Amino acid sequence: MTPMDTSGFYKLDGDLFYGPNFVLNANYELRRETHDQHTYPIDGWSWFDSEEDARLFFDLPAPTDD
């Protein structure tokens, strides 16, 4: 079984928010295909290659299977 691709935009704002392909806002657009053209964070959003990388960055524990 191939591991799930969890790369994308992540933001910690109480909960960990995830935008796999894009984040749209009145003031900006973050898109997967141009993620390497930005300086992060943008309004708290950053690009990570995996959910694990995001959780390490934000010092969050691994998710549990509840």
PLY file of the C-alpha trace (Angstrom):
ply
format ascii 1.0
element vertex 66
property float x
property float y
property float z
element edge 65
property int vertex1
property int vertex2
end_header
0.00 0.00 0.00
1.36 3.43 -1.00
1.59 5.98 1.82
-0.88 8.85 1.60
0.53 12.16 0.34
0.04 14.65 3.18
2.10 17.48 1.68
0.38 20.84 1.60
-0.30 24.03 3.49
-0.66 23.85 7.27
-1.63 26.44 9.86
-1.88 26.11 13.63
-4.75 28.20 14.96
-6.05 26.25 17.94
-6.39 23.23 15.64
-4.06 22.17 12.86
-5.60 23.30 9.57
-4.64 21.66 6.28
-5.01 22.76 2.67
-3.70 20.00 0.41
-3.95 21.93 -2.86
-4.73 25.57 -2.09
-5.68 28.19 0.48
-7.85 31.05 -0.74
-8.27 34.35 1.08
-9.46 37.80 0.03
-5.84 39.01 0.30
-3.85 36.05 -1.08
-3.96 32.70 -2.83
-1.63 29.85 -1.97
-1.53 27.08 -4.56
0.30 23.75 -4.58
1.83 24.40 -8.00
3.46 27.66 -6.82
4.24 26.74 -3.19
8.00 27.18 -3.72
7.55 30.80 -4.86
6.50 32.21 -1.47
8.22 33.31 1.72
6.43 31.69 4.66
4.58 32.02 6.90
1.75 33.82 5.15
-1.03 34.61 7.61
0.16 31.62 9.64
0.19 29.22 6.65
3.34 27.34 5.65
4.12 24.57 3.19
5.24 21.21 4.55
6.17 18.06 2.67
4.17 15.95 5.14
1.80 16.18 8.09
4.59 14.73 10.21
6.89 17.64 9.26
4.13 20.12 10.16
3.49 18.44 13.51
7.22 18.49 14.32
7.45 22.18 13.39
4.44 23.12 15.52
5.54 20.74 18.33
2.32 18.71 18.13
1.98 15.03 19.02
1.22 12.44 16.38
-2.52 11.94 15.81
-4.21 9.11 17.64
-6.64 6.58 16.19
-9.62 7.39 18.42
0 1
1 2
2 3
3 4
4 5
5 6
6 7
7 8
8 9
9 10
10 11
11 12
12 13
13 14
14 15
15 16
16 17
17 18
18 19
19 20
20 21
21 22
22 23
23 24
24 25
25 26
26 27
27 28
28 29
29 30
30 31
31 32
32 33
33 34
34 35
35 36
36 37
37 38
38 39
39 40
40 41
41 42
42 43
43 44
44 45
45 46
46 47
47 48
48 49
49 50
50 51
51 52
52 53
53 54
54 55
55 56
56 57
57 58
58 59
59 60
60 61
61 62
62 63
63 64
64 65
